[in-house]
Amino acid sequence: MLDGHSAGLLVVAAHAGGFARSRTLLFLVPGDAAGLVRVRQTALDATRPQGRLQLRDVAAELLGEEEADVLAALAAVGNTAAAVLAAEAVGAADRALERTVGHVVQRVQFGRAIGSFQAVKHRLADVYVQVQAARSAAYYAAWAASRGEAVGGLALAQALQALRTAAAEGIQLHGGLGFTWEHDAHLYFKRAAGDELLFGPVHRLRAHAADAAELFDGRAAANNMAGGGPLG
């Protein structure tokens, strides 16, 4: 759990009601509650700390009503969180690209700035296209979230891919400097890899979006072929 070792108040989703009335409810648990054991874990991205939680006979306060549709609420929160994380990933990818461009226009090899080499230009141009596409997706996800549309996961997939590409190219084009602890290039790569482990991977985010849209549903395809779909 992100910041689980230090959060002052925890929101815990738990099954309740037994087999007959099984449902998911939300509970509030103070960070210093008796029976709560919290341990900070070593994370790939040290700037986004994680903790492991154990609850043993912990007193908790019900959040909301027992009849509330908790799963729908969690899905809505997840979509909004994905849209926010997409914006963060786009910002990180843009900064990683900016720093890489700043390096290649100053780094001289064979009597020329390496940024003048066509191969380097092509690689950075590809990163730029990915970052701009991810930016558009993040903007749309933020707008759609305010209208109750669930596209945050798809935008997050686009943004995480752009961040991973920008971070990887940044390390490569910084040369030996990019592989050192003293340079910040590794921080962008760890954020990209860590976010994908926590919220991805990218292919699953896209697969979930395709399933939600019934993109590969056999019946939908049959309807389209019969003239009953959008192309009919």
N, C-alpha and C positions, 0 to 999 in steps of 0.2 A: 504494500500500500504506500502511495506517495506521501511522504512526510508523516507517516503513521506513527513514528516513534516520538514525534514532538507536538502533534496536533492537540489543542486544548479540548476539543469536542469532536467526537466521532459520530458519523451517521452510518449505522449498521443495517444492512438488509438481511433479513433472516426468515426462514420458513416457520410458520406457526399454524396451529389448528389441528395438527395431527393428520392422519390419512384421510379422514372423512371431510375435513374442511381445510385442506392444505392450501395455503396462500402465502404470498410474500408480503411482509410488513417492514416498515422502517422504524428504527429505534435510535434514540439519542443516548450516547454513553460518554460521560465525562472522562477526560484523559487520565484522571487520577483515581478512577473507580477501583474498588477492591475486587480482586480476581482478574484484573486486566494486566496482561504481561506484554510489554512492548520491547522489541530489540531492533536496533538499527542494523540494516544489512549493507554489505558492500555492493555498490551498484556500478555498472559500466560507466554511467554518466554521473560523476560525483556532484555535479551542479544540480541534480534532481534526485535528492536522497529518498530512500525507501526504508520502510520498516515492516517487520513481521509482527502480527498481533495474535494473541491467544486470549480467548474469553472463557472463563471458568466460573459459572454461577455468578455472573455479573448482573447487578441491578441496572435496568434500562428503562427509559421513558418512551412510550409510544409516540411516534411522530405522525400527526394526522389522524384520520379515522380508520377504523378496521375495514370499512367497506371501500376505501380508496383503491383506485386502480394503480397500484404501485409500479407494476411492470411498465405500463404506458408512461408513467411519470419518469421512470429511470431511462426509458428509451428516448424521451424528449430531452432530458438532461444530457444524455450521451451524445445526441446529435448536436446540441449547442456546444458541448465541450469539444467535439471533433472540429467544429467550425472555428473555434477559438484557437485550437492547437494547429490547425491548418495555417492560420494567419501568422502564428509564431514561427512555424517551420519556413514559411515563405520569407519572413524577415531574416531568419538565420541564413537561409540560402542566398538571399540577396547580399547580405553582408559578407559571406564567404566569397562570393563572386567578386565583390568590390575589392576585397583585400587581395585576391589573386590577380586581378587586373592591375592593381597598383604595384604588385611585385614584378610582373612580367614586363612592364614598361620601364622598370629601373634595372632589372637584372641583365647584365651584358655578358654575352658569350659569342666567341668568334667575331668579336668586333661590332656586334649589333645587339640591340635589346631583344631578348627572346620573344617579346610580344610582337615583334615585326615578322616572325616566321609564320608562314601560312598555316602550318599544321597547328600551331598554338592558337591562332585566330579561329580556326574552324572548331577546335575543342571548346573554346570559351563562347563562341557563338551558339553552339548546341546547348550549353548550360544556360545561356541567356534566354533562349527560347523556352526551355523547360521552366525556368523561374517565372517568366511572364505568363505562361499558360497556367501555372500553379497560382499565381497572383489573381488572375481572372476567376479561377475556380473558388478561391478563398473569398473573394468579394461576393460572388454569387451565393456561396454558402451562408455568409453572414446575412445577406438580404433575405434568403429563403428561410433561415431560421426564425426570423421575425414574423414570417407568414405561416409557420407551422410545417414547412416542408422539410423532409428528412434527406438532405443531400450532404450533410457534414462529413460523413464517412468517405464519400467519393472525393471530396475536396481534400481531405486529409491524405488520402492515398496519393493524389497528384503532388501535394506539397512535400510529403515524405520522400517521394522518389526524386523530386527536384533537389531537396536538401542533401540526400545521400550522394547524388551526382556532383553537386557543387562542392561538397566537402571532399570527395575522393579526388576530383580534378584539382582542387586547391592543394592538397597534399602532394600530388604528383608534380604539379607545375612549380611548387616552391622548392623542388629538388630535395637535397639532403636536409635543408632547413625545416621542411614541412614534417619531417619524421621525428623531430626533437621535442622533448617536453617543454622546452623554453618557448616554443611557438604555439600560438592559439589554434593552429589548423586542426590539431587532434581533438580539440574541444567540440568543434562543429561536427566532426565525424562521429564522436561518441554520442552527441545529442541525436544525430540522425539514426545511428544504430540502436540507441537506447529507446527512442520513441517508437521505432518500428517493432522492437521486442514487446513494448508495453501496449501499444495501440494497434499494431498491424498484425501480420505483415501486409504489405501493399496488395498482394494478389488476393488475400482474404477479404480485405476491405472492398475491393472491386467485385469479388464474387458475391459478397453479401448485398451490395447495391444492385447487382444484376438479378439476384433472387428476389429482392424486394420489388423490383420493377417487372418481374416475371419476363425478363428479356429472352430467356431460353425455354420458356414454358411451351410444351408441345401443343397444347390446346390453343394458345394464342397464335402460334405459327399456323395452325390449321385454319383458324378463323381468317387470318390475313390472306391465306391462299384461296379461301372460299369467297373472298370479297367482303367479308364482314369487319375487316380491320381498317387501320388508317389508310392503307393503300388501295382499299376497295372502291 
